[in-house]
Amino acid sequence: MSIDKSVHPHTLQQYRQIVLQHIAPTLGGMKLKDLRPDQIQGLYNQKLVGGMNARSVIMIHAVLHRSLKQALKWGIVGRNPVDAVTRPRFRKKEMQTLTDTQVRSLLLAAQGTRYEILLWMAVATGLRQGELLGLRWSDLDWQTRSLHVQRQLQRQPGNGLRFTPPKSAAGRRVIVLGEATIKKLRQHNVLLQAERRQAGEAWQENDLVFPSSTGTPWDHRNVFRYFKRFLTKAALPDIRFHDLRHTAATLMLQQGVNPKIVQERLGHADITLTLNAYSHVLPAMQQEAAEKLDELLTPIDISEHMARLRERQPSYAASGLAAKTPSGRRLPS
């Protein structure tokens, strides 16, 4: 299998794992030119019957299709048999988000712990968990209150925790922070200094905004475990950490933030992706837009106001004054 260099290293690792675990054991002994659509369809059916979810089978489909498409370009095969295969349908799970009140409850549950600022930042920025854990203090410009997203922390099979580039070019972005968030980060920095002194020689300096208690990269699994505890403590729905990113986007749109700004903060390459992902917010925004336009277009009835003004305005005759022409002559009463 040949994959071009534009593929993210983590994605490439996933492709290799899919080939070794799911494709090679069944189809690995066959010549590409002899591969038939019904054999590929049989692989999909076998995986589904065996309990694999549709999304994972779709990943197998994607890897096979991309590989054989390249083989077709190189003239190794005369056609791409995957084109004739029906891929499983994937029903996207309904997005779960928290309300602003629920977010405050979550932060209250985590108050006083080193996780509070991580959860705050997740909702305040919409960053992915890996992007948050990959932040360094050198990425933060205190003067302009801007955060430069340049890497993410990921767990790679066989390699452990590794810093990798963002998922796409749009993932390299600058996010402006509010004053309250900057204040929280300053307080967090002071606490980290105390942790550094307490750890002594055990501390490993990596300049991370969210390190472990010894300065090393923070394991996703530890974050996951404590996140679930805070959800339970606050009596909140059992959501994923990634749903805090969806919460951030939803709250921004509900507050009337321009979708283009939401797109840029999330790091989406195309605004269509943003609008499609958060279409559940659009009906409310449509209603608000309709009300605002109605208010703008409806004429203001000032007739009653003008009538009251005329009643209060004394006449020339009653005041003993006569109106004058521009030349200064009096008009006949």
C-alpha positions, 0 to 999 in steps of 0.5 A: 500500500502506498500513501502520499506524504500529505497523509497525517502520520497518525492517520498513516499509522491507523491505515497500517493497523487496518491493513495488518489486522483486518485486510491482510488476514483475509485478502492478503494472499490474493493478487490485486488483478484477481481481486473481485468485488464480491470478495471485498463485500464478503470481507465487509459482511464478515466483519459486521457479523463478527460485531465490528461497528459500521464506522470501522468497516467504512475505514477498511473500505476507505483504505482499500479504495484509496490503495486500489485507486493508486494501483489503478493509476500505476497500471497495476490493475485494470479497474478498482473493484471497490467501486462496485462494492456497497459500503456500510451505512454509518448513522452519525450519533446525535451530538451531545452538548452542555448548556451554559448552566451545565458548563458552570456546574462542570467547572464548579465540580472541578474547582480547586483541581488542576483539571478546572483550567483544562475544562475551562479552556476546552469550552473557551477555545473549542480546541481538541483534547490533543491540541490542549495537551500539546499547548506550550507556554511559548504558544501564548502571547500575553500582550495580544492575548492570542494562542498559537495552535501548532501541535497536538499530543497523540498516543500512537500504537507502539510509540506511546505519547507523541507530539504531531502537527495539527490534522490539517493546514487549517489546524494551525491557527491563532485563537484570541482569548478573553480577559477572564481566560487570561486571568485563569491562565496566569493563576494556573501558571503560578500553581505550576511553578509551585508544582515544579518546586515540589517535584524537585529533580523529578520534574521534566521541563517541557514548557507544557501548559497542561503537564502531568504532576512531574512536567511530562505530557499528560496522558489522555487516559488520566484526563478521561478518568477525572472528566467522568468523575466531574460529570458524575459529581455535577449530575451531568450527562455522560458525554465525551471530552470531545463534546466540550468542543461541540459545546463551545461551537454551539454556545458561540453560535447561540450567542450570535458569533459569526459562523466564519469566526467559529470555523476559524476557531475550530480549525475547520478547513471549510465553513461548510463543515462547520455549518453542517456539523452545527445545523441544529443551532441554525433554526434558532438563529433563523428565528432570531434573524427573522425577528431582527429583520422584521424589527428593522423593516417595520415602519415606526408609527409617529402620528400619535407622537406628532399629534401630541407635539401639535397640541403643545405648540402654541399658535402664532395668534394665541401668542401674539406673534405674527409669522414673518417672511424671509424678508422680515415682513409680517404676514397678515393674521 
